[in-house]
Amino acid sequence: MKRLLGKLYVQVVIAVIAGALLGVFYPDFATSLKPIGDAFIKLIKMLLAPVIFLTVVTGIAKMNDMKELGRVGIRAFIYFEVVSTLALIVGLVVVDTFKPGAGMNIDPATLDSSAIASYTEAAKHESFIAFMMQIIPNTLGDAFAKGNILQILLFSILLGVALARCGDKGKPIIRTLDSLMHGMFGIVNIVMRLAPLGAFGAIAFTIGKYGFGSLFSLGKLMACFYITCILFVALVLGPICRVAGFSLWKLLRYLKEELFTVLGTSSSESVLPQMIRKMENAGCSKPVAGMVIPSGLTFNPDGQAIYYTAAATFIAQATNTPLSLTDQLIIMAVLMLTSKGSAGVTGSGFITLAATLASLGTIPVAGMVLLLGVDRFMSEARAITNTIGNGVATLVIARWVGALDMGRLNAALDGQAIPASEPEAQEGVAMAEPALSSLGRKAL
């Protein structure tokens, strides 16, 4: 029993249950615990920039063939676009089938849109072109100060390539950065021991502030969304895993600590450093893990994509706004673009949805008020689906470019002791199969 309680994911589960009970019976006190959950998220975000920077720079700097870097980027983009489009389609099909908004008969003119004014105002300044321009930082210090993941990723790739081209002159810097990276992961391990406390505070606040009553008022939408996420993971990601040669169920079991942490914090960012390290430990090369997982937060938000189509169609159904098949296809096409710029922005889901509805002009933006009560409860499903999707994407892309050690992956997923014969493996960094590609040989 003592051994079981010592496991992090068990502690997180207990904390989530305790937080929920506190929110039900002592809502006022539970609401005051919000700073605890926020503090844990801030601690993790404090580490994101240096972890991403050090992982990507050291991984790329040790590569011999820079052409492999382009191969990873191109294939990651193709994968992200295909899978996120499938997520949009699944969300659209399920919400069209169950029709959670049908029968509500709400007149948009009667809705008080003041509650979403901040989101609609922010949406006016959001565009895909503006998002792409924001990937380039004004200054290096600005990128790190704001913790902009894509800006840091861009600089890290450029520096990694530059150090790789320096040859022997760059090796002292690479060794220093590599040592610093292991120190940063040591801090991550310390911070993650606080995950149960962070989950307790976050769940207690959510239940205390919004209560279970808001769940029942829009329960059909909630059930529809959770069912859609489950179907997407099982029917889309499951077959992708089988084709790539590994089991989705075993991967979920391998990532159980991260998934329970995401459940408690409602943030996929809260486990980003851990995801990078676990993917490396499971045989994925460092450059692939370092590039795919951070970029996947923005370009592969599977749970977010499902939410967008489900929310837009729900609002149309609730307000009796007729949508033809053509209208729904247009919504999906617009979301394919607008959803790519949603990560890293406070209230990003609402901002992106507001921008999409405003650009379409067919679905009343004021209908977003209907989602305010349950949006926080749907964020857990969004974050968990995003985390699973990025884990699958990392392994699939690594396998695609020949940078995945299947022996280490199978051992990790089966819970076996992972071989540590190589120096890199002893440091917890996965070695890719030498015979597969030069990326697999030199990435680490």
Secondary structure as a PSIPRED ss2 file (coil, helix, strand):
# PSIPRED VFORMAT (PSIPRED V4.0)

   1 M C   1.000  0.000  0.000
   2 K H   0.000  1.000  0.000
   3 R H   0.000  1.000  0.000
   4 L H   0.000  1.000  0.000
   5 L H   0.000  1.000  0.000
   6 G C   1.000  0.000  0.000
   7 K C   1.000  0.000  0.000
   8 L H   0.000  1.000  0.000
   9 Y H   0.000  1.000  0.000
  10 V H   0.000  1.000  0.000
  11 Q H   0.000  1.000  0.000
  12 V H   0.000  1.000  0.000
  13 V H   0.000  1.000  0.000
  14 I H   0.000  1.000  0.000
  15 A H   0.000  1.000  0.000
  16 V H   0.000  1.000  0.000
  17 I H   0.000  1.000  0.000
  18 A H   0.000  1.000  0.000
  19 G H   0.000  1.000  0.000
  20 A H   0.000  1.000  0.000
  21 L H   0.000  1.000  0.000
  22 L H   0.000  1.000  0.000
  23 G H   0.000  1.000  0.000
  24 V H   0.000  1.000  0.000
  25 F H   0.000  1.000  0.000
  26 Y C   1.000  0.000  0.000
  27 P H   0.000  1.000  0.000
  28 D H   0.000  1.000  0.000
  29 F H   0.000  1.000  0.000
  30 A H   0.000  1.000  0.000
  31 T H   0.000  1.000  0.000
  32 S C   1.000  0.000  0.000
  33 L C   1.000  0.000  0.000
  34 K H   0.000  1.000  0.000
  35 P H   0.000  1.000  0.000
  36 I H   0.000  1.000  0.000
  37 G H   0.000  1.000  0.000
  38 D H   0.000  1.000  0.000
  39 A H   0.000  1.000  0.000
  40 F H   0.000  1.000  0.000
  41 I H   0.000  1.000  0.000
  42 K H   0.000  1.000  0.000
  43 L H   0.000  1.000  0.000
  44 I H   0.000  1.000  0.000
  45 K H   0.000  1.000  0.000
  46 M H   0.000  1.000  0.000
  47 L H   0.000  1.000  0.000
  48 L H   0.000  1.000  0.000
  49 A H   0.000  1.000  0.000
  50 P H   0.000  1.000  0.000
  51 V H   0.000  1.000  0.000
  52 I H   0.000  1.000  0.000
  53 F H   0.000  1.000  0.000
  54 L H   0.000  1.000  0.000
  55 T H   0.000  1.000  0.000
  56 V H   0.000  1.000  0.000
  57 V H   0.000  1.000  0.000
  58 T H   0.000  1.000  0.000
  59 G H   0.000  1.000  0.000
  60 I H   0.000  1.000  0.000
  61 A H   0.000  1.000  0.000
  62 K C   1.000  0.000  0.000
  63 M C   1.000  0.000  0.000
  64 N C   1.000  0.000  0.000
  65 D C   1.000  0.000  0.000
  66 M C   1.000  0.000  0.000
  67 K H   0.000  1.000  0.000
  68 E H   0.000  1.000  0.000
  69 L H   0.000  1.000  0.000
  70 G H   0.000  1.000  0.000
  71 R H   0.000  1.000  0.000
  72 V H   0.000  1.000  0.000
  73 G H   0.000  1.000  0.000
  74 I H   0.000  1.000  0.000
  75 R H   0.000  1.000  0.000
  76 A H   0.000  1.000  0.000
  77 F H   0.000  1.000  0.000
  78 I H   0.000  1.000  0.000
  79 Y H   0.000  1.000  0.000
  80 F H   0.000  1.000  0.000
  81 E H   0.000  1.000  0.000
  82 V H   0.000  1.000  0.000
  83 V H   0.000  1.000  0.000
  84 S H   0.000  1.000  0.000
  85 T H   0.000  1.000  0.000
  86 L H   0.000  1.000  0.000
  87 A H   0.000  1.000  0.000
  88 L H   0.000  1.000  0.000
  89 I H   0.000  1.000  0.000
  90 V H   0.000  1.000  0.000
  91 G H   0.000  1.000  0.000
  92 L H   0.000  1.000  0.000
  93 V H   0.000  1.000  0.000
  94 V H   0.000  1.000  0.000
  95 V H   0.000  1.000  0.000
  96 D H   0.000  1.000  0.000
  97 T H   0.000  1.000  0.000
  98 F H   0.000  1.000  0.000
  99 K C   1.000  0.000  0.000
 100 P C   1.000  0.000  0.000
 101 G C   1.000  0.000  0.000
 102 A C   1.000  0.000  0.000
 103 G C   1.000  0.000  0.000
 104 M C   1.000  0.000  0.000
 105 N C   1.000  0.000  0.000
 106 I C   1.000  0.000  0.000
 107 D C   1.000  0.000  0.000
 108 P H   0.000  1.000  0.000
 109 A H   0.000  1.000  0.000
 110 T H   0.000  1.000  0.000
 111 L C   1.000  0.000  0.000
 112 D C   1.000  0.000  0.000
 113 S H   0.000  1.000  0.000
 114 S H   0.000  1.000  0.000
 115 A H   0.000  1.000  0.000
 116 I H   0.000  1.000  0.000
 117 A H   0.000  1.000  0.000
 118 S H   0.000  1.000  0.000
 119 Y H   0.000  1.000  0.000
 120 T H   0.000  1.000  0.000
 121 E H   0.000  1.000  0.000
 122 A H   0.000  1.000  0.000
 123 A H   0.000  1.000  0.000
 124 K C   1.000  0.000  0.000
 125 H C   1.000  0.000  0.000
 126 E C   1.000  0.000  0.000
 127 S C   1.000  0.000  0.000
 128 F H   0.000  1.000  0.000
 129 I H   0.000  1.000  0.000
 130 A H   0.000  1.000  0.000
 131 F H   0.000  1.000  0.000
 132 M H   0.000  1.000  0.000
 133 M H   0.000  1.000  0.000
 134 Q H   0.000  1.000  0.000
 135 I C   1.000  0.000  0.000
 136 I C   1.000  0.000  0.000
 137 P C   1.000  0.000  0.000
 138 N C   1.000  0.000  0.000
 139 T C   1.000  0.000  0.000
 140 L H   0.000  1.000  0.000
 141 G H   0.000  1.000  0.000
 142 D H   0.000  1.000  0.000
 143 A H   0.000  1.000  0.000
 144 F H   0.000  1.000  0.000
 145 A H   0.000  1.000  0.000
 146 K H   0.000  1.000  0.000
 147 G C   1.000  0.000  0.000
 148 N C   1.000  0.000  0.000
 149 I H   0.000  1.000  0.000
 150 L H   0.000  1.000  0.000
 151 Q H   0.000  1.000  0.000
 152 I H   0.000  1.000  0.000
 153 L H   0.000  1.000  0.000
 154 L H   0.000  1.000  0.000
 155 F H   0.000  1.000  0.000
 156 S H   0.000  1.000  0.000
 157 I H   0.000  1.000  0.000
 158 L H   0.000  1.000  0.000
 159 L H   0.000  1.000  0.000
 160 G H   0.000  1.000  0.000
 161 V H   0.000  1.000  0.000
 162 A H   0.000  1.000  0.000
 163 L H   0.000  1.000  0.000
 164 A H   0.000  1.000  0.000
 165 R H   0.000  1.000  0.000
 166 C H   0.000  1.000  0.000
 167 G H   0.000  1.000  0.000
 168 D H   0.000  1.000  0.000
 169 K H   0.000  1.000  0.000
 170 G H   0.000  1.000  0.000
 171 K H   0.000  1.000  0.000
 172 P H   0.000  1.000  0.000
 173 I H   0.000  1.000  0.000
 174 I H   0.000  1.000  0.000
 175 R H   0.000  1.000  0.000
 176 T H   0.000  1.000  0.000
 177 L H   0.000  1.000  0.000
 178 D H   0.000  1.000  0.000
 179 S H   0.000  1.000  0.000
 180 L H   0.000  1.000  0.000
 181 M H   0.000  1.000  0.000
 182 H H   0.000  1.000  0.000
 183 G H   0.000  1.000  0.000
 184 M H   0.000  1.000  0.000
 185 F H   0.000  1.000  0.000
 186 G H   0.000  1.000  0.000
 187 I H   0.000  1.000  0.000
 188 V H   0.000  1.000  0.000
 189 N H   0.000  1.000  0.000
 190 I H   0.000  1.000  0.000
 191 V H   0.000  1.000  0.000
 192 M H   0.000  1.000  0.000
 193 R C   1.000  0.000  0.000
 194 L C   1.000  0.000  0.000
 195 A H   0.000  1.000  0.000
 196 P H   0.000  1.000  0.000
 197 L H   0.000  1.000  0.000
 198 G H   0.000  1.000  0.000
 199 A H   0.000  1.000  0.000
 200 F H   0.000  1.000  0.000
 201 G H   0.000  1.000  0.000
 202 A H   0.000  1.000  0.000
 203 I H   0.000  1.000  0.000
 204 A H   0.000  1.000  0.000
 205 F H   0.000  1.000  0.000
 206 T H   0.000  1.000  0.000
 207 I H   0.000  1.000  0.000
 208 G H   0.000  1.000  0.000
 209 K H   0.000  1.000  0.000
 210 Y H   0.000  1.000  0.000
 211 G C   1.000  0.000  0.000
 212 F C   1.000  0.000  0.000
 213 G H   0.000  1.000  0.000
 214 S H   0.000  1.000  0.000
 215 L H   0.000  1.000  0.000
 216 F H   0.000  1.000  0.000
 217 S H   0.000  1.000  0.000
 218 L C   1.000  0.000  0.000
 219 G H   0.000  1.000  0.000
 220 K H   0.000  1.000  0.000
 221 L H   0.000  1.000  0.000
 222 M H   0.000  1.000  0.000
 223 A H   0.000  1.000  0.000
 224 C H   0.000  1.000  0.000
 225 F H   0.000  1.000  0.000
 226 Y H   0.000  1.000  0.000
 227 I H   0.000  1.000  0.000
 228 T H   0.000  1.000  0.000
 229 C H   0.000  1.000  0.000
 230 I H   0.000  1.000  0.000
 231 L H   0.000  1.000  0.000
 232 F H   0.000  1.000  0.000
 233 V H   0.000  1.000  0.000
 234 A H   0.000  1.000  0.000
 235 L H   0.000  1.000  0.000
 236 V H   0.000  1.000  0.000
 237 L H   0.000  1.000  0.000
 238 G H   0.000  1.000  0.000
 239 P H   0.000  1.000  0.000
 240 I H   0.000  1.000  0.000
 241 C H   0.000  1.000  0.000
 242 R H   0.000  1.000  0.000
 243 V H   0.000  1.000  0.000
 244 A H   0.000  1.000  0.000
 245 G C   1.000  0.000  0.000
 246 F C   1.000  0.000  0.000
 247 S C   1.000  0.000  0.000
 248 L H   0.000  1.000  0.000
 249 W H   0.000  1.000  0.000
 250 K H   0.000  1.000  0.000
 251 L H   0.000  1.000  0.000
 252 L H   0.000  1.000  0.000
 253 R H   0.000  1.000  0.000
 254 Y H   0.000  1.000  0.000
 255 L C   1.000  0.000  0.000
 256 K H   0.000  1.000  0.000
 257 E H   0.000  1.000  0.000
 258 E H   0.000  1.000  0.000
 259 L H   0.000  1.000  0.000
 260 F H   0.000  1.000  0.000
 261 T H   0.000  1.000  0.000
 262 V H   0.000  1.000  0.000
 263 L H   0.000  1.000  0.000
 264 G H   0.000  1.000  0.000
 265 T H   0.000  1.000  0.000
 266 S C   1.000  0.000  0.000
 267 S C   1.000  0.000  0.000
 268 S H   0.000  1.000  0.000
 269 E H   0.000  1.000  0.000
 270 S H   0.000  1.000  0.000
 271 V H   0.000  1.000  0.000
 272 L H   0.000  1.000  0.000
 273 P H   0.000  1.000  0.000
 274 Q H   0.000  1.000  0.000
 275 M H   0.000  1.000  0.000
 276 I H   0.000  1.000  0.000
 277 R H   0.000  1.000  0.000
 278 K H   0.000  1.000  0.000
 279 M H   0.000  1.000  0.000
 280 E H   0.000  1.000  0.000
 281 N H   0.000  1.000  0.000
 282 A C   1.000  0.000  0.000
 283 G C   1.000  0.000  0.000
 284 C E   0.000  0.000  1.000
 285 S C   1.000  0.000  0.000
 286 K H   0.000  1.000  0.000
 287 P H   0.000  1.000  0.000
 288 V H   0.000  1.000  0.000
 289 A H   0.000  1.000  0.000
 290 G H   0.000  1.000  0.000
 291 M H   0.000  1.000  0.000
 292 V H   0.000  1.000  0.000
 293 I H   0.000  1.000  0.000
 294 P H   0.000  1.000  0.000
 295 S H   0.000  1.000  0.000
 296 G H   0.000  1.000  0.000
 297 L H   0.000  1.000  0.000
 298 T H   0.000  1.000  0.000
 299 F H   0.000  1.000  0.000
 300 N C   1.000  0.000  0.000
 301 P C   1.000  0.000  0.000
 302 D H   0.000  1.000  0.000
 303 G H   0.000  1.000  0.000
 304 Q H   0.000  1.000  0.000
 305 A H   0.000  1.000  0.000
 306 I H   0.000  1.000  0.000
 307 Y H   0.000  1.000  0.000
 308 Y H   0.000  1.000  0.000
 309 T H   0.000  1.000  0.000
 310 A H   0.000  1.000  0.000
 311 A H   0.000  1.000  0.000
 312 A H   0.000  1.000  0.000
 313 T H   0.000  1.000  0.000
 314 F H   0.000  1.000  0.000
 315 I H   0.000  1.000  0.000
 316 A H   0.000  1.000  0.000
 317 Q H   0.000  1.000  0.000
 318 A H   0.000  1.000  0.000
 319 T C   1.000  0.000  0.000
 320 N C   1.000  0.000  0.000
 321 T C   1.000  0.000  0.000
 322 P C   1.000  0.000  0.000
 323 L C   1.000  0.000  0.000
 324 S C   1.000  0.000  0.000
 325 L H   0.000  1.000  0.000
 326 T H   0.000  1.000  0.000
 327 D H   0.000  1.000  0.000
 328 Q H   0.000  1.000  0.000
 329 L H   0.000  1.000  0.000
 330 I H   0.000  1.000  0.000
 331 I H   0.000  1.000  0.000
 332 M H   0.000  1.000  0.000
 333 A H   0.000  1.000  0.000
 334 V H   0.000  1.000  0.000
 335 L H   0.000  1.000  0.000
 336 M H   0.000  1.000  0.000
 337 L H   0.000  1.000  0.000
 338 T H   0.000  1.000  0.000
 339 S H   0.000  1.000  0.000
 340 K H   0.000  1.000  0.000
 341 G H   0.000  1.000  0.000
 342 S C   1.000  0.000  0.000
 343 A C   1.000  0.000  0.000
 344 G C   1.000  0.000  0.000
 345 V C   1.000  0.000  0.000
 346 T C   1.000  0.000  0.000
 347 G C   1.000  0.000  0.000
 348 S H   0.000  1.000  0.000
 349 G H   0.000  1.000  0.000
 350 F H   0.000  1.000  0.000
 351 I H   0.000  1.000  0.000
 352 T H   0.000  1.000  0.000
 353 L H   0.000  1.000  0.000
 354 A H   0.000  1.000  0.000
 355 A H   0.000  1.000  0.000
 356 T H   0.000  1.000  0.000
 357 L H   0.000  1.000  0.000
 358 A H   0.000  1.000  0.000
 359 S H   0.000  1.000  0.000
 360 L H   0.000  1.000  0.000
 361 G C   1.000  0.000  0.000
 362 T C   1.000  0.000  0.000
 363 I C   1.000  0.000  0.000
 364 P C   1.000  0.000  0.000
 365 V H   0.000  1.000  0.000
 366 A H   0.000  1.000  0.000
 367 G H   0.000  1.000  0.000
 368 M H   0.000  1.000  0.000
 369 V H   0.000  1.000  0.000
 370 L H   0.000  1.000  0.000
 371 L H   0.000  1.000  0.000
 372 L H   0.000  1.000  0.000
 373 G H   0.000  1.000  0.000
 374 V H   0.000  1.000  0.000
 375 D H   0.000  1.000  0.000
 376 R H   0.000  1.000  0.000
 377 F H   0.000  1.000  0.000
 378 M H   0.000  1.000  0.000
 379 S H   0.000  1.000  0.000
 380 E H   0.000  1.000  0.000
 381 A H   0.000  1.000  0.000
 382 R H   0.000  1.000  0.000
 383 A H   0.000  1.000  0.000
 384 I H   0.000  1.000  0.000
 385 T H   0.000  1.000  0.000
 386 N H   0.000  1.000  0.000
 387 T H   0.000  1.000  0.000
 388 I H   0.000  1.000  0.000
 389 G H   0.000  1.000  0.000
 390 N H   0.000  1.000  0.000
 391 G H   0.000  1.000  0.000
 392 V H   0.000  1.000  0.000
 393 A H   0.000  1.000  0.000
 394 T H   0.000  1.000  0.000
 395 L H   0.000  1.000  0.000
 396 V H   0.000  1.000  0.000
 397 I H   0.000  1.000  0.000
 398 A H   0.000  1.000  0.000
 399 R H   0.000  1.000  0.000
 400 W H   0.000  1.000  0.000
 401 V C   1.000  0.000  0.000
 402 G C   1.000  0.000  0.000
 403 A C   1.000  0.000  0.000
 404 L E   0.000  0.000  1.000
 405 D C   1.000  0.000  0.000
 406 M H   0.000  1.000  0.000
 407 G H   0.000  1.000  0.000
 408 R H   0.000  1.000  0.000
 409 L H   0.000  1.000  0.000
 410 N H   0.000  1.000  0.000
 411 A H   0.000  1.000  0.000
 412 A H   0.000  1.000  0.000
 413 L H   0.000  1.000  0.000
 414 D C   1.000  0.000  0.000
 415 G C   1.000  0.000  0.000
 416 Q C   1.000  0.000  0.000
 417 A C   1.000  0.000  0.000
 418 I C   1.000  0.000  0.000
 419 P C   1.000  0.000  0.000
 420 A C   1.000  0.000  0.000
 421 S C   1.000  0.000  0.000
 422 E C   1.000  0.000  0.000
 423 P H   0.000  1.000  0.000
 424 E H   0.000  1.000  0.000
 425 A H   0.000  1.000  0.000
 426 Q H   0.000  1.000  0.000
 427 E C   1.000  0.000  0.000
 428 G C   1.000  0.000  0.000
 429 V C   1.000  0.000  0.000
 430 A C   1.000  0.000  0.000
 431 M C   1.000  0.000  0.000
 432 A C   1.000  0.000  0.000
 433 E C   1.000  0.000  0.000
 434 P C   1.000  0.000  0.000
 435 A C   1.000  0.000  0.000
 436 L C   1.000  0.000  0.000
 437 S C   1.000  0.000  0.000
 438 S H   0.000  1.000  0.000
 439 L H   0.000  1.000  0.000
 440 G H   0.000  1.000  0.000
 441 R H   0.000  1.000  0.000
 442 K H   0.000  1.000  0.000
 443 A C   1.000  0.000  0.000
 444 L C   1.000  0.000  0.000
